[in-house]
């Protein structure tokens, strides 16, 4: 079995979850999952149509990529959205894991792990130097998940907490 076909408790034991890189033709599927994610957490979403148009543009440009997971014969049940950029401190691109979402009724069954494992494997093979993710401090489950996959929050051992700041210069699309 190819390594990207991951045995998963989300489906009957004989089935696996496929994790694959999205193409421009998958923009609507990625948009649907991102919209569902934002809706679930009461965060603004401009809607699937607006997100689809934006994602088609970004996926075509190449610095934004996405992974989709699920049974290939069914709609995807998970998405990871990534942005790549150069960085002065690393010889290789840095990836920001912008979003990782698994549909609620399938969480805790290894799908997120399958996505992160595919991401890390392919990123290392492509010469990526660092993968970053922002996690809210109160989200203990997400923090444990990323730590279980080798992510650290700042220095090891931590000497101080790190904070992420942003300043919006323009409103998000659809706002």
QUIMODA-V625207 format. One record per residue. RES is the residue in one letter. SS is DSSP state (~ for helix, > for strand, _ for the rest). PHI is phi as a letter, one per 30 degrees, with the letter a starting at -180 (999 if undefined). PSI is psi in radians with two decimals (* if undefined). Layout:
res	ss	phi	psi
RES	SS	PHI	PSI
RES	SS	PHI	PSI
This chain:
res	ss	phi	psi
X	_	999	2.26
X	_	e	2.58
X	_	d	-0.42
X	_	d	-0.12
X	>	c	1.82
X	>	c	2.15
X	>	e	2.39
X	_	b	2.43
X	_	d	-0.06
X	_	d	-0.45
X	_	b	3.04
X	_	e	2.64
X	_	e	-0.45
X	_	d	-0.15
X	_	c	2.85
X	>	b	2.91
X	>	c	2.25
X	>	d	2.34
X	>	c	2.14
X	>	b	2.75
X	>	d	2.33
X	_	d	2.62
X	_	c	3.06
X	~	e	-0.61
X	~	d	-0.22
X	~	c	0.09
X	~	e	-0.72
X	~	d	-0.65
X	~	d	-0.77
X	~	d	-0.78
X	~	d	-0.75
X	~	e	-0.81
X	~	d	-0.70
X	~	d	-0.69
X	~	d	-0.79
X	~	d	-0.71
X	~	e	-0.93
X	~	d	-0.70
X	~	d	-0.75
X	~	e	-0.65
X	_	c	0.37
X	_	h	0.76
X	_	c	2.54
X	_	e	2.37
X	_	b	2.34
X	_	d	-0.08
X	_	j	2.78
X	~	d	-0.71
X	~	d	-0.79
X	~	d	-0.77
X	~	d	-0.68
X	~	e	-0.83
X	~	d	-0.77
X	~	d	-0.77
X	~	d	-0.65
X	~	e	-0.73
X	~	d	-0.83
X	~	d	-0.74
X	~	d	-0.64
X	~	d	-0.60
X	~	d	-0.50
X	_	j	-0.35
X	_	d	-0.22
X	>	c	2.28
X	>	b	2.91
X	>	b	2.59
X	>	c	2.45
X	>	c	2.58
X	>	b	2.57
X	>	l	-2.98
X	_	d	2.20
X	_	e	-0.40
X	_	d	-0.06
X	_	b	2.90
X	_	d	2.57
X	_	e	2.61
X	_	c	-0.01
X	>	a	2.66
X	>	b	2.52
X	>	b	2.26
X	>	c	2.27
X	>	b	2.54
X	>	b	2.32
X	>	c	2.51
X	>	a	2.69
X	_	d	2.84
X	_	b	2.39
X	_	d	-0.45
X	_	d	-0.17
X	_	b	2.50
X	_	d	1.43
X	_	k	2.79
X	_	d	2.79
X	>	c	2.30
X	>	c	2.35
X	>	c	2.11
X	>	d	1.66
X	>	d	-0.75
X	>	b	2.52
X	>	b	2.09
X	>	b	2.32
X	>	b	2.36
X	_	e	2.50
X	~	e	-0.76
X	~	d	-0.10
X	~	c	0.16
X	_	d	2.68
X	_	i	0.28
X	_	c	0.22
X	_	j	0.01
X	~	d	-0.80
X	~	e	-0.69
X	~	d	-0.76
X	~	d	-0.72
X	~	d	-0.84
X	~	d	-0.69
X	~	d	-0.74
X	~	d	-0.78
X	~	e	-0.90
X	~	d	-0.70
X	~	d	-0.90
X	~	d	-0.66
X	~	d	-0.79
X	~	d	-0.74
X	~	d	-0.51
X	_	c	0.08
X	_	i	0.25
X	_	d	2.37
X	_	c	-0.49
X	>	a	2.44
X	>	c	2.21
X	>	c	2.67
X	>	b	2.44
X	_	c	2.29
X	_	b	2.33
X	_	d	2.40
X	_	e	-0.74
X	_	d	-0.23
X	_	d	1.31
X	~	d	-0.66
X	~	d	-0.78
X	~	d	-0.72
X	~	d	-0.79
X	~	d	-0.72
X	~	e	-0.89
X	~	d	-0.67
X	~	d	-0.66
X	~	d	-0.43
X	_	c	0.31
X	_	j	0.03
X	_	d	2.54
X	_	b	2.74
X	_	c	1.51
X	_	i	-2.46
X	_	d	2.70
X	_	b	1.96
X	_	d	2.62
X	_	d	2.28
X	_	c	-0.43
X	_	a	2.74
X	_	d	2.54
X	_	c	2.54
X	_	b	2.57
X	_	c	2.21
X	_	c	2.64
X	_	b	2.78
X	_	b	2.02
X	_	d	2.18
X	_	c	-0.37
X	_	b	2.65
X	_	d	2.70
X	_	d	2.80
X	_	e	2.46
X	_	i	0.02
X	_	d	*
